[in-house]
C-alpha cells in the first residue's frame, strides 16, 4: 500500500472524472430513466406483451410445481410416520 500512496489521489480523480463523463452521456440517461420507471424509447409493444405472457405462463408452471412438491412432502411425511409406528 505504501507504493500506491503517491498515485492514489490522481487515480481517484481520474476514475471519478471518467464516471462523471460516462454517466452524463446516453448510458447515464438510460440508467436514470430505468430507475425512474419510465418506459424505454423504441420498446416493441408486441414483444413486451409476449414477455408478459411468458412470465405469466412461468408463474403458472411454478405454482404447479410447488403444489406437486407439497403433495410429495405430505406423502413422504405420511410414509415416515407409518414406518415409525411399525406398519
Order of alpha helices (4+ residues) and beta strands (2+ residues): alpha-alpha-alpha
